């Protein structure tokens, strides 16, 4: 067996399903006869040597909980070579020879650095943004989309009653997947994402034409990377005189119980990461592509931008008339 002691940490922004992933790593490791440890507060805890032994009960009753029981924190010190070396040394002091990192792009960057320092690492894609390449979906994305769709369903009721338009700002600075998937699933009339240019004149005209033809409401979804919802709404008003109501969903998208899809994805990936470490793999990012679990070199992952699903975007446009 290539590893005897492994650790798990969560880093960066929290996402629903992180706890399910932690649970899977701990219980799979114990099942295979490993000692399992947890690092509190991400890379900050790694530098501060905040590492504790885990057992079966340590992860009881957490699969349904949002957030992360291990907590998470940003750590500028770990971005330096000195901080990375301290983290690697602390793992070695505990005899830990494998580490599972659950998080997004920044977390993967840290895992990649530790891998180059000789720590066997596996990355799990824990982020609601779905912006990690070499995986179709990330842990937390399905739940975030469900939250947005539920909010839009509620907004449609009141917008239709008052015959108004609504601008909904969702998360996604560099990746518009939350806006795209929730917009398609909720029947939004307009979806604005950072990956695709748009014409506000055309959007404002289409909204005005739709109301003139008897449409009772209009929903515009804006990924935060495009701009503030308030600014988009103001520009629409300037062009057509319609005053959309603005809803900024914010961090509510990162909270709440994970969907069954996220729980299953997190559990599958957590177990997969442990098995890959046992097989001697290292420096990999775990994901799922067309239903199959895959492990890709993490160095390749952090230097690749995820492709935007233009086919799905065009579908949403065709169905939004």
C-alpha positions as CSV (number, residue, x, y, z in Angstrom):
1,X,0.0,0.0,0.0
2,X,1.5,3.3,-1.1
3,X,-0.1,5.4,1.7
4,X,-0.8,4.6,5.3
5,X,-2.0,8.0,6.7
6,X,-4.1,10.5,4.7
7,X,-5.6,13.8,5.5
8,X,-8.5,15.9,4.0
9,X,-9.1,19.6,3.9
10,X,-11.6,22.0,2.4
11,X,-10.5,25.3,1.0
12,X,-11.8,28.4,-0.7
13,X,-15.5,29.1,-0.9
14,X,-17.7,26.5,0.7
15,X,-20.1,24.5,-1.5
16,X,-23.0,22.1,-0.7
17,X,-21.7,18.6,-0.7
18,X,-18.3,19.3,0.8
19,X,-19.4,17.5,4.0
20,X,-20.5,14.5,2.0
21,X,-17.0,14.5,0.3
22,X,-15.3,14.7,3.7
23,X,-17.4,11.9,5.0
24,X,-16.5,9.7,2.0
25,X,-12.8,10.4,2.3
26,X,-12.8,9.5,6.0
27,X,-14.9,6.4,5.8
28,X,-13.3,5.1,2.6
29,X,-9.9,5.6,4.2
30,X,-10.9,3.8,7.4
31,X,-12.5,1.0,5.3
32,X,-9.2,0.4,3.6
33,X,-7.2,0.4,6.9
34,X,-5.7,3.8,6.7
35,X,-5.3,6.4,9.5
36,X,-7.3,9.5,8.5
37,X,-6.8,13.0,9.6
38,X,-8.6,16.3,9.0
39,X,-7.1,19.8,8.6
40,X,-9.2,22.6,10.0
41,X,-9.6,25.9,8.1
42,X,-8.0,24.8,4.9
43,X,-4.4,25.8,4.1
44,X,-4.4,28.2,7.1
45,X,-4.9,25.2,9.3
46,X,-2.2,23.3,7.5
47,X,0.3,26.1,8.2
48,X,-0.9,26.4,11.9
49,X,-0.7,22.6,12.3
50,X,-4.4,22.4,13.1
51,X,-4.6,18.7,12.3
52,X,-6.7,16.0,14.1
53,X,-7.4,12.3,13.9
54,X,-10.7,11.3,12.5
55,X,-12.9,8.2,13.1
56,X,-16.2,6.9,11.9
57,X,-18.2,9.1,14.4
58,X,-16.3,12.2,13.4
59,X,-18.3,12.3,10.2
60,X,-21.6,11.0,11.4
61,X,-24.8,12.9,10.5
62,X,-23.1,15.3,8.1
63,X,-24.0,14.0,4.6
64,X,-27.1,16.2,4.5
65,X,-25.5,19.4,5.9
66,X,-24.3,22.3,3.8
67,X,-21.1,24.2,4.4
68,X,-18.1,22.3,5.7
69,X,-17.5,20.9,9.2
70,X,-13.8,21.4,8.6
71,X,-14.4,25.1,7.9
72,X,-12.5,27.1,5.3
73,X,-10.3,30.2,5.1
74,X,-8.3,32.2,2.6
75,X,-4.6,32.0,3.3
76,X,-2.2,34.4,1.7
77,X,0.8,32.9,3.5
78,X,0.2,29.6,1.7
79,X,0.6,31.3,-1.6
80,X,4.3,31.8,-0.8
81,X,6.9,29.0,-1.2
82,X,7.8,29.4,2.5
83,X,4.1,28.8,3.5
84,X,3.8,25.8,1.2
85,X,7.0,24.3,2.7
86,X,5.6,24.8,6.2
87,X,2.4,23.0,5.2
88,X,4.3,20.1,3.7
89,X,6.6,19.8,6.7
90,X,3.6,19.7,9.1
91,X,2.0,16.9,7.1
92,X,5.3,14.9,7.3
93,X,5.6,15.5,11.1
94,X,2.3,13.7,11.5
95,X,3.4,10.9,9.2
96,X,0.7,11.9,6.6
97,X,1.7,10.8,3.2
98,X,-1.5,11.5,1.3
99,X,-3.8,14.6,1.1
100,X,-7.2,15.1,-0.4
101,X,-8.0,18.8,-1.1
102,X,-11.7,19.7,-1.7
103,X,-12.2,23.1,-3.3
104,X,-12.0,25.2,-6.5
105,X,-9.2,26.6,-8.7
106,X,-7.2,28.3,-5.9
107,X,-7.4,25.1,-3.8
108,X,-6.1,23.1,-6.8
109,X,-3.2,25.5,-7.1
110,X,-2.2,24.8,-3.6
111,X,-2.6,21.0,-4.0
112,X,-0.4,21.2,-7.1
113,X,2.3,23.0,-5.2
114,X,2.2,20.4,-2.4
115,X,2.4,17.7,-5.0
116,X,5.6,19.2,-6.4
117,X,7.0,19.2,-2.8
118,X,6.5,15.4,-2.6
119,X,3.1,15.2,-0.9
120,X,0.8,12.7,-2.6
121,X,-2.3,14.8,-3.4
122,X,-5.8,14.4,-4.9
123,X,-8.1,17.3,-5.7
124,X,-11.9,17.1,-5.6
125,X,-13.9,19.9,-7.4
126,X,-15.8,21.6,-4.6
127,X,-17.3,24.8,-6.0
128,X,-20.7,26.0,-7.0
129,X,-19.4,27.8,-10.1
130,X,-18.8,24.6,-12.1
131,X,-15.6,26.3,-13.5
132,X,-13.2,23.4,-13.0
133,X,-12.1,21.7,-16.3
134,X,-11.9,18.0,-16.9
135,X,-15.1,17.3,-15.0
136,X,-18.7,17.8,-16.3
137,X,-19.9,18.9,-12.9
138,X,-18.5,20.2,-9.6
139,X,-19.7,19.5,-6.1
140,X,-22.3,22.0,-5.1
141,X,-23.2,23.2,-8.6
142,X,-26.4,21.1,-8.8
143,X,-27.6,22.5,-5.5
144,X,-26.8,26.1,-6.4
145,X,-28.7,25.8,-9.6
146,X,-31.7,24.3,-7.8
147,X,-31.7,27.3,-5.3
148,X,-31.7,29.8,-8.2
149,X,-34.4,28.0,-10.0
150,X,-36.6,27.9,-6.9
151,X,-36.0,31.6,-6.4
152,X,-37.0,32.4,-10.0
153,X,-40.1,30.3,-9.7
154,X,-41.2,32.5,-6.8
155,X,-40.2,35.7,-8.6
156,X,-42.3,34.7,-11.6
157,X,-45.4,34.4,-9.5
158,X,-45.2,38.0,-8.3
159,X,-43.8,39.4,-11.5
160,X,-46.6,37.9,-13.5
161,X,-49.2,39.2,-11.0
162,X,-47.9,42.7,-11.4
163,X,-46.9,42.4,-15.0
164,X,-43.3,43.4,-14.3
165,X,-39.8,42.4,-15.4
166,X,-37.1,41.1,-13.1
167,X,-33.3,41.1,-13.2
168,X,-31.8,38.3,-11.1
169,X,-28.1,38.5,-10.4
170,X,-26.4,35.1,-9.7
171,X,-22.9,34.1,-8.8
172,X,-20.3,33.4,-11.5
173,X,-17.4,35.9,-11.9
174,X,-15.7,34.1,-14.7
175,X,-18.0,31.2,-15.4
176,X,-21.7,31.6,-16.4
177,X,-22.8,28.1,-15.8
178,X,-25.1,28.9,-12.9
179,X,-26.8,31.5,-15.0
180,X,-27.0,29.3,-18.0
181,X,-28.3,26.1,-16.4
182,X,-30.8,27.9,-14.0
183,X,-31.9,30.2,-16.9
184,X,-32.7,27.3,-19.2
185,X,-34.3,25.3,-16.4
186,X,-36.5,28.2,-15.3
187,X,-37.4,29.5,-18.8
188,X,-35.7,32.9,-18.4
189,X,-36.2,35.2,-21.4
190,X,-32.6,36.5,-21.3
191,X,-29.3,35.0,-19.9
192,X,-26.2,37.1,-19.7
193,X,-22.9,35.3,-19.1
194,X,-19.2,36.5,-19.2
195,X,-18.4,34.0,-22.0
196,X,-20.8,35.5,-24.6
197,X,-21.2,39.1,-25.7
198,X,-24.7,40.7,-25.7
199,X,-26.5,43.7,-27.1
200,X,-28.5,45.7,-24.5
201,X,-30.4,47.6,-27.2
202,X,-31.7,44.3,-28.6
203,X,-32.5,42.9,-25.1
204,X,-34.4,46.1,-24.2
205,X,-36.3,46.1,-27.5
206,X,-37.3,42.5,-27.2
207,X,-38.5,43.0,-23.7
208,X,-40.7,46.0,-24.8
209,X,-42.0,44.1,-27.8
210,X,-42.9,41.1,-25.6
211,X,-44.9,43.3,-23.2
212,X,-46.6,45.0,-26.1
213,X,-47.7,41.6,-27.4
214,X,-49.3,40.7,-24.1
215,X,-46.5,39.0,-22.3
216,X,-47.1,39.4,-18.5
217,X,-43.5,39.1,-17.2
218,X,-39.9,38.9,-18.2
219,X,-36.9,37.4,-16.4
220,X,-33.3,38.4,-17.1
221,X,-30.5,36.4,-15.4
222,X,-27.2,38.1,-15.0
223,X,-24.0,36.3,-14.0
224,X,-22.0,38.6,-11.6
225,X,-19.1,38.5,-14.0
226,X,-21.1,40.5,-16.5
227,X,-21.9,43.3,-14.2
228,X,-24.2,44.3,-11.3
229,X,-27.8,43.6,-11.7
230,X,-28.7,47.1,-10.7
231,X,-26.6,48.5,-13.6
232,X,-28.1,46.2,-16.1
233,X,-31.6,47.1,-15.0
234,X,-30.8,50.8,-15.2
235,X,-29.6,50.4,-18.7
236,X,-32.7,48.5,-19.7
237,X,-34.9,51.3,-18.2
238,X,-32.9,54.0,-20.1
239,X,-33.6,52.2,-23.3
240,X,-37.2,51.2,-23.0
241,X,-38.7,52.9,-20.0
242,X,-39.4,49.5,-18.3
243,X,-38.2,49.4,-14.7
244,X,-37.2,45.8,-13.8
245,X,-37.1,44.8,-10.1
246,X,-33.6,43.6,-9.1
247,X,-32.9,40.5,-7.0
248,X,-29.3,39.7,-5.9
249,X,-29.3,36.1,-4.6
250,X,-25.7,36.3,-3.2
251,X,-24.4,33.8,-0.8
252,X,-27.8,32.1,-0.4
253,X,-26.6,30.1,-3.4
254,X,-23.9,28.5,-1.4
255,X,-26.0,27.4,1.6
256,X,-28.6,24.7,2.4
257,X,-28.7,21.0,2.2
258,X,-27.1,19.5,-0.9
259,X,-29.3,17.8,-3.5
260,X,-29.1,14.0,-3.9
261,X,-27.0,14.6,-7.0
262,X,-24.4,16.5,-5.1
263,X,-24.3,14.0,-2.3
264,X,-23.8,11.1,-4.7
265,X,-21.2,13.0,-6.7
266,X,-19.3,14.0,-3.6
267,X,-19.4,10.5,-2.1
268,X,-18.3,8.9,-5.4
269,X,-15.4,11.3,-5.9
270,X,-14.3,11.1,-2.2
271,X,-14.0,7.3,-2.4
272,X,-12.4,7.5,-5.8
273,X,-9.7,9.8,-4.5
274,X,-8.8,7.5,-1.7
275,X,-8.6,4.5,-3.9
276,X,-6.3,6.4,-6.3
277,X,-4.0,7.3,-3.5
278,X,-3.9,3.7,-2.4
279,X,-3.0,2.7,-6.0
280,X,0.0,5.1,-5.9
281,X,-1.5,7.9,-7.9
282,X,-0.6,11.5,-7.0
283,X,-1.0,15.0,-8.3
284,X,-4.4,14.3,-9.8
285,X,-7.7,16.1,-10.0
286,X,-10.8,13.8,-9.7
287,X,-13.9,14.5,-11.8
288,X,-16.7,12.9,-13.7
289,X,-17.1,12.9,-17.5
290,X,-20.1,11.4,-19.2
291,X,-20.8,9.4,-16.0
292,X,-17.3,8.0,-15.6
293,X,-15.0,8.9,-12.8
294,X,-11.7,10.2,-14.1
295,X,-8.3,11.4,-12.7
296,X,-6.5,14.1,-14.6
297,X,-3.0,15.6,-13.9
298,X,-3.7,18.5,-11.6
299,X,-1.0,20.6,-13.3
300,X,-2.9,20.3,-16.5
301,X,-6.2,21.2,-14.8
302,X,-4.9,24.4,-13.2
303,X,-3.5,25.6,-16.6
304,X,-6.7,24.9,-18.6
305,X,-9.8,27.0,-18.9
306,X,-13.1,25.1,-19.0
307,X,-15.1,25.3,-22.2
308,X,-18.4,27.0,-22.1
309,X,-21.4,25.0,-23.3
310,X,-22.5,27.1,-26.3
311,X,-24.9,24.3,-27.5
312,X,-26.8,24.7,-24.3
313,X,-26.7,28.5,-24.5
314,X,-28.1,28.4,-28.0
315,X,-30.8,26.0,-26.9
316,X,-31.8,28.5,-24.2
317,X,-32.0,31.3,-26.8
318,X,-34.2,29.3,-29.1
319,X,-36.6,28.4,-26.3
320,X,-36.8,31.9,-24.8
321,X,-39.0,33.5,-27.5
